[in-house]
């Protein structure tokens, strides 16, 4: 497995992506049905943002 050298900007981006993933843990799901729907939409957005961040780090900042 190869490793990617990360500069400070990339490290911050990866840490932010990790934080987004932690916020998406299933046990964080609200019990209230209406709140759960909003949480699910937010969760999908955060997961897509996480993937985008990590792809940018891997690609060296290219979009």
Buried (B, 14 or more C-beta within 10 A) or exposed (E): EEEEEEEEEBEEBBEEBEEBEEBBEEEEEEEEEEEEEEBEEEBEEBBEEBEEBBEBBEEEEEE
